[in-house]
């Protein structure tokens, strides 16, 4: 082997070692970022964290959902006839349910985006 070939071989080995070190560093950094992302996602979707951060909102949502699920009627009286009061109550419940769903969706989107109200 002449001097030029030996020098090229040494340069290639040095470059290979540098690339290997850089690749190891990138793998290590990537592994750390993945771990951070996993922790963030786990914390974001953990119901216990939601309850800790927003207890009153979640209790209110649970009460509203329970009320709407437990009090299902379509405005009919006990005799089966549609009443004005029953129709108004049914319309108000529908409106309240829509608003509640909008609020819950907004809340979940805000929590997912890292905001809090």
JOBEL-V382273 format. One record per backbone hydrogen bond with DSSP energy under -1.0 kcal/mol. CO is the residue of the C=O (numbers start at 1). NH is the residue of the N-H. E is the energy in kcal/mol with one decimal. If there is no record, write none. Layout:
co = [CO	CO]
nh = [NH	NH]
e = [E	E]
This chain:
co = [2	3	4	5	6	7	8	9	10	11	12	13	14	15	16	17	18	19	20	21	22	23	24	25	26	27	28	29	30	31	32	33	34	35	36	37	38	39	40	41	46	47	48	49	50	54	55	56	57	58	59	60	61	62	63	64	65	66	67	75	77	81	83	84	85	86	87	88	89	90	91	92	93	94	95	96	97	98	99	100	101	102	103	104	105	106	107	108	109	110	111]
nh = [6	7	8	9	10	11	12	13	14	15	16	17	18	19	20	21	22	23	24	25	26	27	28	29	30	31	32	33	34	35	36	37	38	39	40	41	42	43	44	45	50	51	52	53	54	58	59	60	61	62	63	64	65	66	67	68	69	70	71	83	80	77	87	88	89	90	91	92	93	94	95	96	97	98	99	100	101	102	103	104	105	106	107	108	109	110	111	112	113	115	114]
e = [-2.1	-2.4	-2.4	-2.6	-2.3	-2.7	-2.6	-2.2	-2.5	-2.6	-2.6	-2.4	-2.4	-2.7	-2.4	-2.3	-2.4	-2.6	-2.3	-2.2	-2.6	-2.5	-2.2	-2.7	-2.7	-2.4	-2.0	-2.3	-2.6	-2.1	-2.1	-2.5	-2.5	-2.2	-2.4	-2.8	-2.6	-2.3	-2.4	-2.3	-1.5	-2.4	-2.1	-2.6	-3.0	-1.9	-2.2	-2.6	-2.4	-2.4	-2.6	-2.6	-2.7	-2.5	-2.7	-2.8	-2.6	-2.5	-1.7	-2.4	-1.7	-3.2	-2.3	-2.5	-2.8	-2.5	-2.5	-2.7	-2.6	-2.2	-2.5	-3.0	-2.7	-2.3	-2.5	-2.8	-2.6	-2.5	-2.7	-2.8	-2.8	-2.5	-2.9	-2.8	-2.5	-2.5	-2.7	-2.5	-1.7	-2.8	-1.0]
